[in-house]
């Protein structure tokens, strides 16, 4: 009879522990702690911004209002988008956000709340002639690691050079410094970007497609997702939400049904 060496079994078990996701905290456990643990990049204005030691913007304010309605406080930790899935799978956070587009690829790894916004995507560059993705043949394009733009640009069926950066700030500085020809960004970020770089004549092209944006949770964390979805839906029907979306976008960014 064949026998597997004990050391090999131990290594296999260790590998499974490393690759298998940790069990997420239930809503009851989160409520018992009183704190919702959140990771965000804090560099996607006006969705999420780090102001000194405080996170502000559309998503932090929306989530803090929702968490308060559930009797919870919010604690934050900084993370880059390419770390989000790992943090959730290791149960180091309960939720992540940072203008995260809801895609079928991502839904194979994590779950999402109901959309908190829908946003169009534009080509961003110093050249107003670059209006759509087909104008970027032979160009150097900046993308953020782990972003939906990263996977989209890699699949474009023409010659181009793709420079991958760890943060959204790095992507924008690559455009500003002309280290790249263009990037992609949400169209509704244009006023915030122009405010950050008032002397840079940055051009945002027309909206190419629209993306639903949600907050990521650990896969199959049903109790937390259900409670958040109900609280988000309630909040988005209030005058406080109407004020919030006007404050940051000057328009209603809810997805049209």
Buried (B, 14 or more C-beta within 10 A) or exposed (E): EEEEEEEEEEEEEEEEEEEEBEEBBEBEEBBEBEBBBBBBBBBBBBBBBBEEEEBBBBBBBBBBBBBEBBEBEBBBEEBBBBBBBEBBBEBBBBBBBBBBBBBEEBEEBBBBBBBBBBBBBBBBBBEEEBBEBEBBEEBBBBBBBBBBBBEBBEEBEEEBEBBBBBBBBBBBBBBBEEEBBBBBBBBBBBBBBBEBBEEBEBBBBEEBEBBBBBBBBBBEBEBBBEBBBBBBEEBBEEEEBEEBBEEBBEEEBBBEE
